[in-house]
Amino acid sequence: MAERRKMWEQAAAELFDNSKTSTGPMGVQIQTTSNIIHQLEKARISELKKWWEMTSLTKYIVSGRVPRGLRILILPTLGDMDSDLLEEWRMQTADCSTKLMGTLITQAKRRMEEQIIKIEQLTKELEKMPNQQEISNQLAKMEERIKYKEEEIKSRKAHKFNRDKMDYEHGRIYTFARKYDIVRTKDMSKSGAYCAVQQISADDSSEIESSADEIPRNKLDFQGEMRLMQMITPPPGQNRRRDMDSDLLEEWRMQTADCSTKLMGTLITQAKRRMEEQIIKIEQLTKELEKMPNQQEISNQLAKMEERIKYKEEEIKSRKAHKFNRDKMDYEHGRIYTFARKYDIVRTKDMSKSGAYCAVQQISADDSSEIESSADEIPRNKLDFQGEMRLMQMITPPPGQNRRRGRGSGRRGGARRRSNQLSN
């Protein structure tokens, strides 16, 4: 009998000591020593991560660099991308990235302070527990695990900081090597021709010729509009920032919306400058025509030209009206970031969970009834850049689907060419 009782007591000790919580009378949860130490370790590691996150982002800002995960790799489908516009564009996006880093630093600081308070409370609870010798042994083991975790975090942060430093030193801020990048040709005045899809090692920069005029492009496109599709929460299984709360999400979207507005202002300035250049050119050409003989024939040709211009004007007006109304509906129906799109991956509403995603949905781009939209749902591109905080908003259409590329712009033709290039 005594032997059985001893076995039962040992089994009970293993069961309840290893459990996170015990349940007392009336279902009241009783904190055990193991549970408190587990919570303490979790809080210490969270504090450690937030401190290093805050410190590393501050170092990036001081050094004038932007980590790969926050570089805004977007280009407009509007306007003519010349060197002046490209320079202004990158200044605006770099400023936006800096503000987003500031938002992350603020959140990390707030979360770190919360963890410090929690650590103090748990430490006081442990001091009241019996068996202080056993607790000391468990705390010593916990310190070893935390130290190992700290070395792991330091190693990862150092690797990424040096990697980003090399990007700036070698002039490949926006053209760092990556698999399946699509790099635009240097001549921005041409019809947006693309070179072949390249299979590039993410760590071997020698496989791609970098230049300030080369622009990396994502294969997927969000309606080709000037709306920043940068739901920058990392994908499941690769997320160190699963604590994207509503306050941070709101601040994040305010920052990105402000960035979008500034980028639109940049496009307006460029469009105005280009329009003034064209007005001067029109006046010069008109004066040259007035000096030409055969004014009757010229008048007939000008009349036909006016008809073509009028037809083109109606076409442009129709397209602009369609896009404006479409975007208006996005705002009215609360789907600014969740408008229907094929192969979107929509994050679950519960931001506190481990970032679980629903299945990839095949959604008609014009049928909003096929997707339940919410301000808390976050659309995600299927492609990911190393699972980091990277903007998935290459807002110019992919090859094979762009009406500005003229010849060979069919979807099937583009897909066939890409598959042939990859097979070769």
SETORGU-331601 format. One record per residue (C-alpha): x, y, z. Coordinates in steps of 0.1 Angstrom, whole numbers, padded with zeros to 4 digits, always signed. Example, Ala and Ser with C-alpha at 12.3 -4.5 7.8 and 13.67 -1.06 7.14 Angstrom:
+0123-0045+0078/+0137-0011+0071/
***
This chain:
+0000+0000+0000/+0028+0024+0009/+0046+0016-0023/+0015+0023-0044/+0010+0056-0025/+0046+0066-0033/+0041+0058-0070/+0009+0079-0070/+0026+0108-0053/+0055+0107-0078/+0031+0106-0107/+0010+0135-0093/+0042+0155-0087/+0053+0150-0123/+0018+0158-0136/+0012+0190-0117/+0048+0203-0116/+0052+0200-0154/+0017+0215-0161/+0014+0252-0168/-0015+0257-0144/-0034+0237-0118/-0071+0240-0111/-0083+0245-0076/-0118+0245-0062/-0144+0262-0083/-0121+0261-0113/-0097+0288-0099/-0063+0285-0116/-0033+0281-0092/+0001+0292-0104/+0028+0265-0100/+0065+0271-0098/+0071+0256-0132/+0044+0278-0147/+0058+0310-0132/+0094+0301-0144/+0080+0294-0178/+0062+0327-0179/+0093+0345-0166/+0115+0329-0193/+0091+0339-0220/+0089+0375-0207/+0127+0377-0204/+0132+0365-0240/+0105+0389-0252/+0122+0418-0234/+0155+0407-0250/+0141+0406-0285/+0124+0440-0282/+0156+0456-0269/+0176+0442-0298/+0149+0452-0323/+0148+0487-0309/+0186+0490-0308/+0192+0476-0343/+0165+0498-0359/+0179+0529-0341/+0214+0520-0355/+0199+0518-0390/+0184+0552-0387/+0217+0567-0374/+0237+0551-0402/+0213+0564-0428/+0204+0529-0440/+0172+0509-0445/+0171+0472-0438/+0160+0451-0468/+0128+0442-0450/+0117+0479-0451/+0129+0491-0484/+0100+0502-0505/+0105+0486-0539/+0076+0502-0557/+0074+0520-0590/+0043+0538-0605/+0025+0528-0636/+0019+0565-0641/+0043+0590-0654/+0076+0588-0673/+0103+0574-0650/+0134+0596-0657/+0165+0600-0635/+0150+0631-0617/+0118+0614-0608/+0136+0582-0598/+0158+0602-0574/+0129+0621-0559/+0109+0588-0557/+0136+0570-0538/+0140+0599-0514/+0103+0598-0506/+0103+0560-0501/+0135+0561-0480/+0118+0588-0458/+0087+0566-0455/+0109+0536-0445/+0126+0557-0418/+0092+0567-0404/+0081+0531-0404/+0112+0522-0385/+0103+0549-0359/+0069+0533-0356/+0084+0499-0349/+0109+0514-0324/+0080+0530-0305/+0061+0498-0304/+0092+0478-0293/+0099+0502-0265/+0063+0500-0253/+0063+0462-0254/+0096+0461-0236/+0083+0482-0207/+0053+0459-0204/+0076+0429-0202/+0098+0446-0175/+0067+0451-0153/+0057+0415-0159/+0092+0402-0150/+0091+0422-0117/+0057+0407-0108/+0068+0371-0116/+0100+0375-0097/+0081+0387-0066/+0058+0356-0069/+0088+0333-0070/+0103+0348-0039/+0072+0338-0020/+0074+0302-0032/+0088+0273-0010/+0118+0252-0022/+0140+0282-0030/+0169+0259-0037/+0150+0240-0064/+0138+0274-0078/+0174+0286-0079/+0185+0256-0099/+0157+0261-0124/+0165+0298-0127/+0201+0289-0134/+0191+0266-0163/+0167+0294-0175/+0196+0318-0176/+0216+0294-0197/+0188+0291-0222/+0183+0329-0223/+0220+0334-0228/+0220+0309-0258/+0190+0328-0272/+0208+0361-0268/+0238+0348-0288/+0214+0336-0315/+0197+0370-0318/+0230+0389-0318/+0244+0366-0345/+0213+0371-0367/+0212+0409-0362/+0249+0412-0370/+0245+0391-0401/+0216+0413-0414/+0232+0446-0405/+0265+0436-0423/+0244+0423-0453/+0225+0456-0456/+0258+0475-0451/+0272+0457-0481/+0241+0465-0502/+0248+0502-0497/+0286+0500-0502/+0281+0481-0535/+0253+0503-0548/+0227+0476-0548/+0202+0490-0524/+0173+0482-0547/+0189+0455-0568/+0202+0431-0542/+0203+0396-0556/+0172+0375-0551/+0155+0345-0567/+0131+0352-0595/+0137+0390-0597/+0125+0408-0628/+0149+0436-0635/+0139+0465-0657/+0162+0476-0685/+0182+0508-0679/+0166+0527-0707/+0135+0540-0690/+0123+0558-0721/+0115+0526-0739/+0083+0506-0737/+0091+0490-0703/+0109+0460-0718/+0121+0435-0692/+0150+0412-0693/+0146+0375-0687/+0135+0362-0653/+0167+0354-0635/+0173+0327-0610/+0197+0344-0586/+0212+0332-0555/+0201+0354-0526/+0236+0355-0512/+0257+0358-0544/+0257+0394-0557/+0281+0385-0585/+0252+0369-0605/+0235+0402-0611/+0248+0435-0625/+0237+0462-0601/+0230+0498-0611/+0210+0527-0597/+0189+0526-0629/+0180+0489-0626/+0147+0485-0608/+0137+0451-0592/+0101+0442-0598/+0078+0417-0582/+0061+0393-0606/+0027+0398-0589/+0008+0431-0591/-0020+0447-0571/-0042+0462-0598/-0012+0483-0610/-0023+0513-0590/-0006+0539-0567/-0020+0522-0536/+0007+0508-0514/+0000+0472-0509/+0024+0468-0481/+0009+0447-0454/+0043+0442-0439/+0034+0416-0414/+0057+0386-0419/+0043+0352-0431/+0035+0324-0407/+0064+0303-0395/+0089+0331-0401/+0074+0358-0379/+0093+0373-0350/+0067+0401-0348/+0035+0383-0342/+0024+0410-0318/+0011+0433-0345/-0017+0449-0324/-0045+0472-0335/-0026+0504-0324/+0005+0495-0344/-0016+0484-0374/-0034+0517-0373/-0002+0537-0371/+0014+0516-0398/-0015+0523-0422/-0014+0560-0414/+0023+0561-0423/+0019+0541-0455/-0012+0562-0466/+0009+0594-0460/+0037+0579-0480/+0013+0571-0509/+0000+0607-0508/+0036+0621-0510/+0044+0598-0539/+0013+0609-0557/+0024+0645-0552/+0058+0636-0567/+0040+0622-0598/+0018+0653-0601/+0049+0675-0600/+0066+0654-0627/+0034+0654-0648/+0031+0692-0646/+0067+0696-0657/+0064+0672-0686/+0031+0689-0697/+0049+0723-0698/+0077+0707-0719/+0051+0694-0743/+0033+0727-0745/+0066+0744-0756/+0072+0716-0781/+0037+0719-0795/+0042+0757-0800/+0074+0751-0818/+0060+0724-0841/+0029+0746-0849/+0052+0775-0859/+0071+0751-0882/+0039+0739-0898/+0028+0775-0905/+0059+0780-0926/+0053+0749-0947/+0037+0750-0982/+0005+0730-0990/-0014+0744-0961/-0046+0728-0974/-0032+0694-0972/-0017+0702-0938/-0052+0713-0926/-0067+0680-0937/-0040+0660-0919/-0045+0682-0888/-0083+0675-0889/-0076+0638-0890/-0051+0642-0862/-0077+0660-0841/-0101+0631-0846/-0075+0606-0834/-0067+0628-0804/-0104+0631-0795/-0108+0593-0797/-0077+0589-0775/-0091+0614-0750/-0123+0595-0747/-0104+0563-0742/-0083+0579-0714/-0113+0595-0697/-0131+0561-0697/-0102+0543-0682/-0096+0570-0656/-0133+0570-0646/-0133+0532-0643/-0103+0532-0620/-0115+0561-0600/-0149+0545-0594/-0133+0512-0586/-0111+0527-0560/-0140+0547-0546/-0159+0514-0541/-0129+0500-0523/-0131+0528-0498/-0169+0527-0495/-0169+0489-0489/-0140+0490-0464/-0117+0469-0486/-0089+0493-0491/-0063+0466-0485/-0085+0436-0491/-0101+0442-0525/-0107+0409-0543/-0078+0395-0562/-0068+0361-0576/-0045+0340-0554/-0046+0364-0524/-0036+0350-0490/-0057+0366-0463/-0046+0366-0427/-0070+0357-0400/-0086+0384-0379/-0070+0373-0347/-0037+0391-0348/-0026+0375-0315/-0024+0340-0330/+0005+0326-0348/-0003+0342-0381/-0024+0314-0395/-0035+0319-0430/-0066+0307-0448/-0062+0287-0480/-0052+0305-0511/-0083+0317-0528/-0091+0321-0564/-0110+0353-0564/-0124+0373-0593/-0108+0407-0594/-0142+0423-0600/-0164+0403-0576/-0161+0415-0541/-0187+0391-0529/-0163+0363-0530/-0142+0376-0501/-0151+0388-0467/-0134+0421-0462/-0124+0436-0429/-0100+0463-0417/-0082+0436-0397/-0077+0412-0426/-0044+0416-0443/-0039+0406-0479/-0005+0390-0486/+0013+0383-0518/+0021+0347-0525/+0057+0356-0531/+0078+0366-0502/+0112+0382-0499/+0130+0359-0474/+0101+0362-0450/+0111+0396-0437/+0093+0428-0432/+0095+0435-0469/+0070+0455-0489/+0053+0433-0514/+0041+0462-0535/+0057+0461-0570/+0029+0483-0584/+0037+0480-0620/+0020+0452-0639/+0040+0420-0645/+0053+0410-0679/+0027+0394-0701/-0002+0414-0686/+0008+0449-0694/-0011+0469-0720/+0020+0493-0722/+0043+0466-0736/+0026+0463-0770/+0038+0432-0788/+0036+0398-0770/+0016+0412-0741/-0008+0382-0739/-0010+0364-0705/-0003+0330-0720/+0025+0342-0742/+0042+0359-0712/+0038+0327-0691/+0052+0306-0719/+0082+0328-0723/+0089+0328-0686/+0086+0290-0684/+0110+0286-0714/+0135+0310-0698/+0134+0291-0666/+0138+0257-0683/+0168+0271-0703/
***
